[in-house]
Amino acid sequence: SSGINAEYGDTTSIMKVFIVLALCAVASSANLRSLLDTTYTDVSGRSYTLSDFRGKYLALYHSASWCGPCRRFTPNLINAYNALLGRNFQVIWISKDRNSRDSDAFFKKMPWVRMSFNEGRGTRGNELFKLTNQRYIPAVTIVDPNFRVINDQARYDIERSGSRGFPWRD
């Protein structure tokens, strides 16, 4: 058969497009997992690895202390995080501060884990920012337990619905 359908046109070409999109999603998911495969710390200094968050939705939170909108949004995210304690949810903070002193001071207010300052400001953090379609801070991307981005603009959903909207699907 030629793959031509009167209603949908060339179904072979349509199938090829879907296959390419599926392969791109798998590659993006693998790349995201690779970029997230590092060590994280909480405010007490305890270390975590990506495997500690297995089965959880991850909120990748890019922000900085010098950013007014970040300082205003962080309490909203803290409230959502605290309301979801014990659920399959983890926030990973990725600092966009200009120096580690400011980053450390801002992080003391946060109840979740962070990527190291050097990784967040370096290639790993910058690649995550690009891969998750971010342009401005504060930025929140929700990643499902299979490392698929399900919402790359979750900040607005969290501001609107707080924890009630979890997992804030796009």
C-alpha positions in Angstrom: 0.0 0.0 0.0 1.2 3.5 -0.8 0.4 5.0 2.6 -1.9 7.6 1.0 -5.2 8.1 2.8 -7.9 10.4 1.3 -8.8 11.9 4.7 -5.3 12.4 6.2 -3.0 12.5 3.2 0.4 10.7 3.2 0.3 8.6 6.3 3.8 7.3 5.8 5.2 10.8 6.1 3.0 11.5 9.1 4.3 8.4 10.8 7.9 9.4 10.1 7.3 12.8 11.8 5.8 11.0 14.9 8.8 8.7 15.0 11.3 11.6 14.8 9.4 13.5 17.5 9.4 10.4 19.7 13.1 9.9 19.2 13.7 13.6 20.0 11.7 13.3 23.3 13.7 10.2 24.3 17.0 11.9 23.5 15.9 15.0 25.4 14.9 12.9 28.4 18.2 11.1 28.4 20.1 14.4 28.1 18.1 15.9 31.0 18.7 12.9 33.2 22.4 13.1 32.4 22.5 16.8 33.3 20.7 16.2 36.5 23.0 13.3 37.5 25.1 15.2 40.1 25.3 15.7 43.9 22.9 18.1 45.7 22.9 19.5 49.2 20.3 20.8 51.5 20.7 23.8 53.9 22.1 21.6 56.6 24.8 20.3 54.2 23.4 16.8 53.7 24.2 15.4 50.3 21.8 13.8 47.9 22.1 12.2 44.5 19.6 11.9 41.7 18.7 8.4 42.8 17.4 9.8 46.1 14.7 11.5 44.0 13.6 8.3 42.1 9.9 8.3 41.3 9.5 12.0 42.1 8.4 15.0 40.1 11.2 17.5 40.1 10.9 21.3 40.0 14.0 22.8 38.5 14.1 26.3 40.0 16.4 28.8 38.5 16.7 32.1 40.5 19.0 34.6 42.1 19.0 36.8 45.2 19.5 40.0 43.1 16.3 39.3 41.2 13.2 41.0 42.6 10.7 38.7 41.0 12.7 35.7 42.3 12.6 37.1 45.9 8.8 37.6 45.5 8.1 34.2 43.9 10.3 32.1 46.3 7.8 32.3 49.2 5.0 30.9 46.9 7.2 28.0 45.9 8.1 27.4 49.6 4.4 27.3 50.5 3.7 24.8 47.7 6.7 22.7 48.6 5.7 22.6 52.3 2.1 21.6 51.4 3.5 18.7 49.3 6.0 17.4 51.9 5.8 13.6 51.9 4.5 13.5 48.3 6.5 12.5 45.2 7.9 16.0 44.7 11.3 17.7 45.0 12.6 21.2 44.2 16.1 21.5 42.9 17.4 25.1 43.1 19.9 26.2 40.5 21.5 29.5 41.5 21.9 32.3 39.0 23.6 34.5 41.6 26.8 36.4 40.7 28.8 35.0 43.6 28.6 32.1 46.0 28.3 34.4 49.1 25.0 35.8 47.8 23.9 32.4 46.6 24.5 30.8 50.1 22.6 33.6 51.9 19.6 33.3 49.6 19.6 29.5 49.9 19.4 29.6 53.7 15.7 30.6 53.2 15.0 27.5 51.1 13.7 24.1 52.4 14.9 22.1 49.4 18.1 21.0 47.8 20.4 22.8 45.5 22.9 22.1 42.8 26.4 23.4 43.7 26.9 27.1 42.9 29.7 26.3 40.4 27.6 23.7 38.6 24.5 26.0 38.5 26.5 28.9 37.1 28.6 26.7 34.9 27.9 24.5 31.9 25.5 22.1 33.7 23.2 24.9 34.9 23.4 26.7 31.6 22.6 23.6 29.6 19.6 22.8 31.9 18.4 26.4 31.4 18.5 26.0 27.6 17.3 22.4 27.4 14.2 23.3 29.5 13.4 26.3 27.3 14.1 29.0 29.8 14.9 32.6 29.0 14.3 34.6 32.2 14.4 34.1 36.0 12.6 33.1 38.1 12.0 29.9 36.0 10.5 26.7 37.1 10.4 23.6 35.0 8.5 20.5 36.1 10.1 17.2 35.2 8.1 13.9 35.6 9.6 10.8 37.2 10.7 9.6 33.7 12.7 12.8 33.1 10.2 14.3 30.6 9.5 18.0 30.8 5.8 18.4 31.5 5.7 22.1 32.1 8.5 24.6 31.3 6.6 27.6 32.6 5.4 26.2 35.9 6.1 29.4 37.8 2.9 30.9 36.6 0.8 27.9 37.5 2.4 27.8 41.0 1.6 31.5 41.4 -2.0 30.9 40.3 -2.9 27.6 42.1 -0.2 26.8 44.6 0.1 23.2 45.6 -3.5 22.5 44.4 -2.3 22.4 40.8 0.4 19.8 41.5 2.0 18.5 39.3 1.3 21.6 37.2 1.1 19.9 33.8 1.4 22.2 30.8 
